[in-house]
Amino acid sequence: MPMYDVINQYVNRCVSFQEEELALFNSLLQYQVVPKKTFLLQEGEICQFEAYIVKGCIKSYFLNENGFEVILTFATEDWWVSDMASFHEQIPSRMYIETLEDCELLVLSPSAKEVLLEKAPRFERVFRLMVQRHLASYQERLFGNIAKSAQERYLDFLQKYPTLPLRVPQHQIAAYLGISPEFLSKIRARLSHK
């Protein structure tokens, strides 16, 4: 089925799968169309999904002690979104996951994932590589937040996500970078004069 082509290409980049394994995987995925500004997860809920983004943009964030959003990630096409700790441990989440655009998702529930790993154990490698990729991305972001200036972080953001500034409001990019929208405006003005 064409809707599964992109996710099948994604998993085949990790492991070369047989048609039967892909058919099982596809049968366990749930296709969802989710409108913009929909919460997929809210703080206190237990995450019941790992979602592959076919189309759209999603943010995950938490609220700090002052009630301001601290954006952890932006996820777009060919990326997965979930709260891994909540999903795997079945504990309440400390984050929000919200769609920024109308999205098309392929969703795997905890029970469907168990069936998949039991019947097609080679998928373990796909999920291990996925976790490694996410961990590397988080580490890179953590190091950047500690070691780099706000301007360097913004330039890194533009290099890593060149199309996101066209899809995401400036104040959310500022929340991702850990700076105020006003300070981001100053950085952008400074860069435009260079």
Disulfide bonds with the S-S distance in Angstrom:
none
